């Protein structure tokens, strides 16, 4: 007998995890694209001496950047986004895309600021903090816009 009011759940158990993973992947892709575009613009507007010595334009840099960004993004996904994605009801105000996007922006920036302040309080972390805020907002925007497909 069905006790859920005549409506059966057709969503497989792993679908919320897949939806949250794809959200984190969207955030990672956005961070990678922004880094590649900003590095390319910087490269083309720099002088030839800087171009010849700039190691940060090499494929190895992008691989290392992708690994570090992935550690932040997928670590946050595992600790924060999976539980929220599974436990917060679909009709909650937190799933409205403006609220979710702001929460992602604030959490991404906060996580990066805390990490950076603990490791190097004197350094200028505006760029990485902005990038983390964009990745967080992309992650949460994707999650809020696709929540009904994965819940």
ABEGO torsion letter per residue (X at the ends): XBAAGGBBBABBAAAAAAAAAAAAAAAAAAAAAAAAAAAAAAAAABBAAAAAABAAABAAAAAAAAAAAAAAAAAAAAAAAAAAAAABBAABAAABAAAAAAAAAAAAAAAAAAAAAAABAABBAAAAAAAAAAAAAAAAAAAAAAAAAAX
